[in-house]
Amino acid sequence: MKMELNYKQVGDVLLPQLDLPEQPERSLSKYGLMRRTYLKENCPGLFNRLVLRGTLYQHLLEVEDRANEMLEEMMPSLAKTAGATEELKARNPLAWVGLMNSCKAQAEEIILAELIYI
């Protein structure tokens, strides 16, 4: 891979003009930040390669989007299996909240295992 660099004279020194690729204006949330931390601490080679190529942020956004999609896909079926119905929500809201929290925890464990910590 051949790269051409342009240089700018600053005093007596030539400095390379390095431009980073444009980043989306969207900020990272939970799953993107978790993936970044995992890569930085456990896969420094991959992390550095993504940083140097300028694709880290895009990778993190893709992981985050997929994680949110998986969560939205899994929650209805997990809630149905757990018995968290609208009737239960009206009759006993605290039990319903407990079941929904349990379902979300199960879904997040799957997401962490399949997307974040690989």
TASUL-V989347 format. One record per backbone hydrogen bond with DSSP energy under -1.0 kcal/mol. NH is the residue of the N-H (numbers start at 1). CO is the residue of the C=O. Records with the same first field share a line. If there is no record, write none. Layout:
NH=CO + CO
This chain:
8=15
10=13
13=10
15=8
17=6
33=29
34=30
35=31
36=32
37=33
38=34
39=35
40=36
41=37
42=38
43=39
47=43
48=44
49=45
50=46
51=47
52=48
53=49
55=50
56=50
59=55
60=56
61=57
62=58
63=59
64=60
65=61
66=62
67=63
68=64
69=65
70=66
71=67
72=68
73=69
74=70
75=71
78=74
79=75
80=76
81=77
82=78
83=79
84=79
85=83
89=85
90=86
91=87
92=88
96=92
97=93
98=94
99=95
100=96
101=97
102=98
103=99
104=100
105=101
106=102
107=103
108=104
109=105
110=106
111=107
112=108
113=109
114=110
115=111
116=111
117=112
